[in-house]
């Protein structure tokens, strides 16, 4: 018997002990309650975020946030985090910008969809502009900065997807219409 996770990712809880087995009509091993038949689906988490820019005098500056929380506290990121129940992906991206940098953003387009299998995440990254260059750190950031492309702290980025999103943003700079990117080839 394997006492799997309780409660489930949906907030529901099984009535009794759970066991790993393939539920009827399924093709994958899942945690199943033997008492009530509840199936605990452990599906990927959705992360939403945005590459936010402020342009003045033709020069784009990128919003970067130094993380105040684990994982990767002290490293630089773009505003991003887990989508909450009851919000759209765009609402979640706007909320994350507000939480991390007190930033009001205007989402322009879906920039990329990244699949991070090893940690069970699907990341939706948007292209956005800042309503104002005033972006003081929120509770999840030690500091925030608007940086030029050449000043992005590449060696101190919190996660590989931050670099991917920044590079993908640069690849479509000035384009009104483009197809969203996926994982870079080297990412597997």
C-alpha positions in Angstrom: 0.0 0.0 0.0 1.3 3.5 -0.9 -0.3 6.3 1.2 -0.2 8.8 -1.6 -0.8 12.6 -1.4 -3.8 13.9 0.5 -5.6 16.2 -0.4 -5.5 16.2 -4.2 -4.3 19.1 -6.4 -8.0 20.0 -6.7 -8.4 20.4 -3.0 -10.6 17.2 -2.7 -9.6 14.4 -0.4 -10.3 10.7 -0.6 -12.4 9.0 2.0 -9.9 6.3 2.9 -6.4 5.0 2.1 -5.1 5.5 -1.4 -3.1 3.0 -3.5 -1.2 3.2 -6.7 -3.1 1.5 -9.5 -4.5 2.1 -13.0 -8.1 3.2 -12.7 -10.7 1.6 -14.9 -10.7 3.3 -18.3 -7.3 4.9 -17.7 -3.8 3.9 -19.0 -1.6 5.4 -16.2 -0.9 4.6 -12.6 -2.7 7.0 -10.3 -3.4 7.3 -6.6 -6.9 5.8 -6.1 -9.0 5.6 -2.9 -10.1 2.0 -2.4 -13.1 3.1 -0.2 -14.7 5.8 -2.5 -12.9 5.4 -5.9 -11.5 8.9 -5.8 -8.7 9.3 -8.3 -6.0 11.9 -7.4 -4.7 13.2 -10.7 -1.2 14.7 -10.2 -1.1 16.9 -13.3 1.4 19.7 -14.1 1.1 23.1 -12.5 0.5 26.2 -14.6 3.0 29.1 -14.3 2.1 32.4 -15.8 4.4 35.4 -16.3 5.5 38.2 -18.6 8.4 39.9 -20.2 7.6 43.5 -19.3 9.2 46.4 -21.0 9.3 50.2 -20.7 10.4 52.1 -23.8 11.7 55.6 -23.6 13.6 57.4 -26.4 13.5 54.2 -28.5 15.4 52.1 -25.9 13.5 49.2 -24.3 14.2 48.4 -20.7 13.2 45.0 -19.2 11.6 44.6 -15.8 13.8 42.3 -13.7 13.0 41.2 -10.1 15.5 39.8 -7.6 13.6 37.0 -5.8 12.9 37.4 -2.1 11.6 33.9 -1.8 12.8 30.3 -2.4 13.5 28.7 -4.7 16.4 30.6 -6.0 16.2 33.5 -3.5 18.5 36.4 -4.6 18.5 35.5 -8.2 16.9 37.5 -11.0 13.6 36.7 -12.7 10.8 38.2 -14.7 7.4 38.5 -12.9 5.9 35.0 -12.9 4.3 32.4 -10.6 1.6 29.9 -10.2 -1.8 30.5 -11.7 -4.5 30.6 -9.0 -7.9 28.9 -9.2 -10.5 31.1 -10.5 -8.3 33.5 -12.6 -7.5 33.5 -16.3 -3.9 33.1 -17.4 -3.8 36.8 -18.3 -5.2 37.8 -14.9 -2.6 35.6 -13.2 0.3 37.2 -15.2 -1.0 40.7 -14.3 -1.3 39.7 -10.6 2.3 38.3 -10.6 3.6 41.6 -12.0 1.7 43.5 -9.2 2.9 41.1 -6.5 6.6 41.2 -7.5 7.0 44.7 -8.8 3.9 46.7 -8.0 3.6 46.9 -11.8 0.5 47.6 -13.8 1.1 45.9 -17.1 -0.7 45.7 -20.5 -0.5 42.3 -22.0 0.2 42.4 -25.8 0.4 38.7 -26.8 1.2 35.2 -25.7 5.0 35.0 -26.2 5.7 31.3 -25.4 4.5 28.1 -23.9 7.2 26.1 -22.2 6.8 22.5 -21.0 9.1 21.7 -18.0 8.6 17.9 -17.6 11.1 17.3 -14.8 9.2 19.5 -12.4 5.7 19.1 -13.9 5.1 22.7 -15.1 3.6 24.3 -18.1 4.6 27.9 -18.4 2.6 30.6 -20.3 4.8 33.6 -20.9 3.3 36.9 -22.2 4.8 40.0 -23.9 3.7 43.0 -21.9 4.4 46.7 -21.5 4.5 48.7 -18.3 2.0 51.4 -17.7 4.6 53.3 -15.7 8.4 53.0 -15.1 7.7 53.2 -11.4 8.2 49.5 -10.3 9.1 49.3 -6.6 9.7 45.8 -5.2 6.6 43.9 -4.0 6.7 41.4 -1.1 8.2 38.7 -3.3 11.1 40.8 -4.5 14.3 42.0 -2.8 14.7 44.6 -5.5 13.5 45.5 -9.0 15.2 47.1 -12.0 14.5 48.2 -15.5 17.6 47.1 -17.4 18.8 47.5 -21.0 19.4 44.3 -22.9 23.2 44.5 -22.4 22.6 44.8 -18.7 20.4 41.7 -18.2 22.1 39.7 -15.4 22.5 36.5 -17.5 24.7 34.7 -15.1 22.3 35.3 -12.2 19.0 34.4 -13.7 16.8 32.2 -11.4 15.6 29.7 -14.0 16.4 28.7 -17.6 12.9 29.8 -18.8 13.7 33.4 -17.8 16.5 33.5 -20.3 14.4 31.7 -22.9 11.6 34.2 -22.5 13.9 37.2 -22.7 15.6 35.9 -25.9 12.2 35.0 -27.5 10.9 38.5 -26.7 14.0 40.0 -28.4 13.4 37.7 -31.5 9.9 39.2 -32.1 10.7 42.8 -31.1 8.7 45.1 -33.3 6.5 42.3 -34.7 2.7 42.8 -34.1 1.9 39.2 -35.1 3.9 36.1 -34.3 3.4 32.5 -33.3 4.2 31.7 -29.7 7.5 30.0 -29.0 8.0 26.6 -27.4 11.0 25.1 -25.6 14.3 25.9 -27.3 15.8 22.9 -29.2 18.7 22.5 -26.7 16.2 22.3 -23.8 14.9 18.9 -25.0 
